[in-house]
């Protein structure tokens, strides 16, 4: 189990691409709806594909840490 242990420290090696997310300065509700749709489509796009073991479950600026037993990984974001 230790040989397959994955520590994630600081920030991800590969950043999520938000270039297709359209944010408008004067449209708070629309931004929230578009962000929700963007995340939904990103998650649906994962179906049927292999698990991305490099994906982080939180942002680097989140003040938290976690151990995910199903992936045998521990994550310490940069904010810690």
FENZIDA-V85277 format. One record per backbone hydrogen bond with DSSP energy under -1.0 kcal/mol. NH is the residue of the N-H (numbers start at 1). CO is the residue of the C=O. E is the energy in kcal/mol with one decimal. If there is no record, write none. Layout:
NH/CO/E, NH/CO/E
This chain:
5/2/-1.2, 6/72/-2.2, 8/74/-2.8, 10/76/-3.1, 11/9/-1.6, 21/18/-1.8, 27/24/-1.5, 31/27/-2.9, 32/28/-2.3, 33/29/-2.4, 34/30/-2.9, 35/31/-2.7, 36/32/-2.2, 37/33/-2.4, 38/34/-2.7, 39/35/-2.4, 40/36/-2.4, 41/37/-2.8, 42/38/-2.1, 43/39/-2.4, 44/40/-2.7, 45/41/-2.0, 46/43/-1.2, 47/44/-1.4, 49/46/-2.1, 53/51/-1.0, 55/52/-1.3, 62/59/-1.7, 64/62/-1.5, 66/75/-1.8, 68/73/-2.6, 73/68/-1.7, 74/6/-1.7, 75/66/-3.1, 76/8/-3.0, 78/10/-2.3, 79/60/-2.2, 80/77/-1.8
